[in-house]
Amino acid sequence: MTNITETDISAQLAKLGDLRAAIGQAIVGQEAVVEQLLIALIAGGHCLMEGVPGLGKTLLVRSLGEALELDFRRVQFTPDLMPSDILGTELLEEDHGTGKRHFRFQQGPIFTNLLLADELNRTPPKTQAALLEAMQERTVSYGGTTYTLPDPFFVLATQNPIEQAGTYPLPEAQLDRFLLHVRVDYPTEPEERAIIAQTTGSRTAKVPRVLGAEDVLVLRRWVRDVHLSEDLLDWITRIVRASRSGEGMPDAIRTYVRWGAGPRAGQSLVLAAKARALLQGRLAATRDDILALVAPVLRHRLILSFAAEAEGISPDEVVARLVGAVRGPGA
């Protein structure tokens, strides 16, 4: 981190603390979920949130948008949504002075900093695929012209894991574009009581704005400068490679994995581990950072076999067995 002082780092980390506190004014509990959202934000990746209805996924993302001084838009994905509803469309306009007509590109809601793709699995593959170029290249191609999206650009998508009628599972190529797959679980009893009390009163929580676009871009540059030792990098590489069928796959998962993770999984785990370290005020990633994020990074990148489904083996259990079978640093 050239020309960066401890004061600079402390100031930015303090802003991240203020961001957590600001979100906490509207959201009760869900500390792990909030941490993973912030990790994805400063790591420069996108996030897929999965949870049953009523757990505050949309409110959480909206609160994050309010706390950031960034443009925020929400798109409710439905079966009749078209790609042009997201990307934009060309409008035929007439110059009243000359009478000449010309096409003008009207930008869609994707031209924003923070996009909430609500219930992404409710729209057909054609519309889902409209996000692929934007998520990977940060550009939109339309009518032979390529338009650059605002920087930073961050997609937060939600999906319901229970109701499958009228849904379209995301293809593997699109799932691979999400840095993290975040599971949103039910709150504890005290948290649920606090949620009920907070949401049924006359007072509404006001989320202050505490972090701007330049702050996010600075943090994203710093994340890449966080140190990750060679032995941890080797361990991450072995974990990802061991998830694929072949001689290196551990017997503990061999019958449960039909298709393993690609190289993007290793890149994601490194960046996520570095982002977690920075979020906690450290300039070096540790084994604990990797263990905390290996499941959110891998759970949506593994295609399980029928045997896993028949025995009720979840992706998280497969990841746990995989990590346990791959020799770690110093072992």
Sequence and secondary structure as in RCSB ss.txt:
>XXXX:A:sequence
MTNITETDISAQLAKLGDLRAAIGQAIVGQEAVVEQLLIALIAGGHCLMEGVPGLGKTLLVRSLGEALELDFRRV
QFTPDLMPSDILGTELLEEDHGTGKRHFRFQQGPIFTNLLLADELNRTPPKTQAALLEAMQERTVSYGGTTYTLP
DPFFVLATQNPIEQAGTYPLPEAQLDRFLLHVRVDYPTEPEERAIIAQTTGSRTAKVPRVLGAEDVLVLRRWVRD
VHLSEDLLDWITRIVRASRSGEGMPDAIRTYVRWGAGPRAGQSLVLAAKARALLQGRLAATRDDILALVAPVLRH
RLILSFAAEAEGISPDEVVARLVGAVRGPGA
>XXXX:A:secstr
 TT  HHHHHHHHHHHHHHHHHHHTT  S HHHHHHHHHHHHHT EEEEE  TTSSHHHHHHHHHHHEES EEEE
E  TT  HHHHHEEEEEEE TTT  EEEEEEE TTSSSEEEEETGGGS HHHHGGGHHHHHHSEEEETTEEEE  
SS EEEEEE SS  TT     HHHHTTEEEEEE     HHHHHHHHHHHSSS        EEHHHHHHHHHHHHH
SB  HHHHHHHHHHHHHTSSSTTS HHHHTTEEE   HHHHHHHHHHHHHHHHHTT SB  HHHHHHHHHHHHTT
T EE HHHHHHT  HHHHHHHHHHHS  TT 
